[in-house]
Amino acid sequence: MTLPPPRATRTTPSTAIANLAQVGTPIYVKLVMSFRRRIETGEWAVDQQIPSLDELARDEGVARATIRHAIGFLESEGLIGRYRGRGTFVLRRPQSGVFYDIPTSWDTLVNHVPDIQIEWLESSTVMRPQSINHHGGSLSPDGYQHLRRLQKHNQIPYFVGDSYVERTIFRAIGKKAFNSPVPMQLIQNHAGERIGRAEQTIQASNADFEVAQLLDVPVNTAIMVVTRSVFDKDEVLVYESQGLFRSDFVRVHMRLK
């Protein structure tokens, strides 16, 4: 899969669904993001009752079932609670304005376990990673296991990724173990003493036709491309991955000082 040249694109969030419609994200996701912002900003305060499904459907100009779907997403996150005969109330504010913070340190990367569902798309043996440019080092003569998977949060696809695991490591770990949402944790646990360096690159790009279908977004929607390379102490590439994230579901946060 070849990515188009990165473009510097930026979308300004808005709580008006009419404006958000221009972004091209599925309507229920726009509603989820909009409703989460209302909770995050205090417009819908903790312990406050929010408008009914009928009121929200009328205000947003969408079907009642679409509102129910969005509200159900927030309920599954524990942000709101529905009580028969009383209505729907805010339980807590979101810990983050997005669903996934891209790790920016090795410790965070190997220890963070996100709440996701995994769907396998492909598994094959190759001699070299395809369409990923790692920074220096050499390739393993034993080849690599290529793993491609789609990740979802509450059934909404937000990530499609290609991973290449050195065959000696993959055979020792086994494919079943890679059902883990944190493959880097497996690499650390199995080959931690071999690891010499690890690098991560984050850049903006746009979804091609295939990626747009997998992530349920329009073609050319902004995405985040995260490439990771892990080398052993002899500078042999032992793991490489390229993850494509929906930009409306992730962020990168780093403390600078």
C-alpha positions in Angstrom: 0.0 0.0 0.0 1.5 3.3 -1.1 0.5 6.4 0.8 0.0 9.7 -1.0 2.4 12.5 -0.2 1.7 14.0 3.3 -0.4 17.1 3.3 -0.6 19.7 6.1 -4.3 19.7 6.8 -6.2 20.9 9.8 -9.8 20.8 10.7 -11.3 23.2 13.3 -13.7 21.5 15.6 -17.3 22.9 15.9 -20.3 21.9 18.0 -22.6 22.8 15.1 -23.4 19.6 13.2 -24.2 21.6 10.1 -20.6 22.7 10.0 -19.2 19.3 11.0 -21.0 17.8 8.0 -18.3 19.3 5.8 -15.7 17.1 7.4 -17.1 13.9 5.9 -17.1 11.8 9.1 -20.1 9.5 9.6 -22.9 11.4 11.3 -23.1 9.4 14.5 -19.3 9.9 15.0 -19.8 13.7 14.6 -22.6 13.5 17.2 -20.4 11.5 19.6 -17.6 14.1 19.3 -20.0 17.0 19.6 -21.7 15.5 22.7 -18.4 14.6 24.3 -17.3 18.3 23.9 -20.5 19.4 25.6 -19.6 17.2 28.6 -15.9 18.2 28.5 -16.7 21.9 28.5 -19.4 21.7 31.1 -22.2 22.6 28.8 -23.6 19.3 30.0 -22.5 19.3 33.6 -21.9 16.3 35.7 -25.2 15.1 37.4 -27.1 17.2 34.9 -29.9 15.6 32.8 -29.3 16.0 29.1 -32.1 16.6 26.5 -34.2 13.6 25.4 -33.6 11.6 22.3 -36.5 13.4 20.6 -35.2 16.8 21.5 -31.7 16.0 20.3 -33.0 14.5 17.1 -35.0 17.6 16.4 -32.2 20.0 17.3 -29.6 18.2 15.2 -31.9 17.4 12.3 -31.2 13.6 12.3 -33.1 10.4 13.0 -33.8 9.4 16.6 -32.0 6.1 16.0 -28.8 8.0 15.1 -29.0 9.9 18.3 -29.6 6.7 20.3 -26.5 5.2 18.6 -24.3 8.2 19.6 -25.7 8.3 23.2 -25.1 4.5 23.5 -21.4 5.1 22.6 -21.1 7.7 25.4 -22.9 5.4 27.8 -20.4 2.5 27.0 -17.6 4.9 27.9 -19.2 5.6 31.3 -19.8 9.3 30.6 -23.6 9.2 30.8 -26.2 6.9 32.4 -29.8 6.2 31.3 -32.4 5.6 34.0 -35.9 4.4 33.3 -38.5 6.9 34.2 -35.9 9.6 35.0 -34.0 10.3 31.9 -30.3 10.4 30.9 -27.7 12.1 33.2 -24.0 13.0 32.9 -21.9 10.8 35.2 -18.4 12.1 34.6 -16.3 14.2 32.2 -14.1 12.5 29.6 -10.5 12.0 30.7 -9.4 13.1 27.2 -11.1 14.8 24.2 -10.1 11.9 22.0 -10.3 8.1 22.2 -6.6 7.3 21.9 -3.4 9.1 22.8 -0.6 7.9 20.6 2.3 6.8 22.9 5.4 9.0 22.8 7.7 6.9 25.0 8.9 3.3 25.0 7.5 2.7 28.5 4.1 4.0 27.6 4.1 2.1 24.3 4.7 -1.3 25.9 2.5 -0.8 29.0 -0.6 1.0 27.7 -3.4 -1.4 26.9 -6.2 0.3 25.0 -9.9 -0.8 25.1 -10.2 -2.0 21.5 -11.5 -4.8 19.3 -9.1 -6.4 16.7 -10.0 -7.8 13.3 -7.3 -9.7 11.4 -7.0 -8.8 7.7 -3.9 -10.6 6.5 -1.0 -12.8 7.6 1.9 -13.8 5.3 5.6 -14.4 5.2 7.9 -11.9 3.4 11.6 -11.3 3.2 11.4 -7.6 3.7 8.8 -5.0 5.0 6.8 -3.5 2.2 6.2 0.3 1.7 7.9 1.2 5.0 11.2 3.0 5.1 13.1 2.3 8.3 16.0 4.4 9.5 19.2 2.5 8.9 20.1 -0.9 10.1 19.9 -4.2 8.2 17.2 -6.8 7.5 17.0 -10.2 9.1 18.0 -13.0 6.7 15.2 -15.1 8.2 12.5 -12.8 6.9 9.4 -11.3 8.5 5.9 -12.2 9.4 3.5 -9.6 7.9 0.4 -9.0 10.0 -2.3 -6.6 9.0 -5.2 -5.8 11.3 -8.1 -3.4 11.8 -8.7 -2.0 15.3 -12.0 -0.6 16.6 -13.2 1.2 19.6 -16.8 0.4 20.5 -17.2 -1.0 17.0 -16.0 2.2 15.3 -12.9 1.6 13.2 -10.1 4.0 14.0 -6.8 2.2 13.0 -5.5 -0.1 10.2 -1.9 -1.2 10.6 0.8 -3.4 9.0 3.3 -5.0 11.3 6.5 -6.9 10.3 7.9 -9.3 13.0 11.2 -11.0 12.6 10.4 -14.7 11.9 12.5 -16.1 14.7 10.6 -13.9 17.2 7.2 -14.6 15.6 7.8 -18.4 15.7 8.7 -18.2 19.4 5.7 -16.0 20.3 3.1 -17.5 18.0 0.3 -15.7 16.1 -2.3 -16.2 18.8 -0.3 -14.0 21.2 -0.6 -11.1 18.7 -4.3 -10.9 19.4 -3.0 -8.6 22.1 -3.7 -4.9 21.5 -0.1 -4.1 22.2 2.2 -6.1 20.0 5.2 -4.0 21.1 4.7 -5.4 24.6 5.2 -8.9 23.2 8.4 -7.8 21.5 9.6 -6.3 24.8 8.7 -9.3 26.8 10.3 -11.8 24.4 13.3 -9.9 23.1 13.8 -7.0 25.5 17.5 -7.9 26.1 18.2 -7.8 22.4 16.6 -4.4 21.7 19.1 -1.7 20.9 17.0 1.2 19.7 13.4 2.0 18.8 12.1 4.9 16.7 8.7 6.4 16.0 7.7 8.8 13.2 4.3 10.6 13.1 3.1 12.5 10.0 -0.2 13.7 8.5 -1.5 12.2 5.3 -4.8 11.4 3.6 -6.8 8.2 3.2 -6.7 6.5 -0.1 -9.6 4.4 -1.4 -8.7 1.2 0.5 -8.0 2.9 3.8 -11.1 5.1 3.5 -13.2 1.9 3.2 -11.6 0.2 6.1 -11.9 3.3 8.4 -15.4 4.2 7.2 -14.4 7.7 6.1 -14.4 9.5 2.7 -11.4 9.3 0.4 -8.8 12.0 1.2 -9.9 12.3 4.8 -7.0 13.4 7.0 -5.3 10.5 8.8 -2.3 10.2 11.1 0.5 7.9 9.9 2.6 6.4 12.8 5.7 4.3 11.8 7.7 2.4 14.4 11.0 0.6 13.9 12.8 -1.6 16.5 16.4 -2.8 16.0 18.5 -5.2 18.0 21.9 -4.3 19.4 23.5 -5.5 16.1 21.3 -3.0 14.2 19.1 -5.8 12.7 15.5 -4.8 12.2 13.3 -7.0 14.5 10.0 -5.2 14.2 8.5 -2.5 12.0 4.9 -1.2 11.7 2.9 1.4 10.0 -0.4 2.4 11.6 -3.0 4.6 9.9 -5.2 6.4 12.5 -8.4 8.4 11.9 -7.3 11.9 12.9 -10.6 12.6 14.6 -10.1 9.7 17.1 -6.5 10.3 18.1 -4.0 12.9 19.3 -0.3 13.3 20.2 0.4 14.9 23.6 3.9 15.5 24.9 5.1 17.5 27.9 7.8 19.8 26.7 9.1 21.0 30.1 
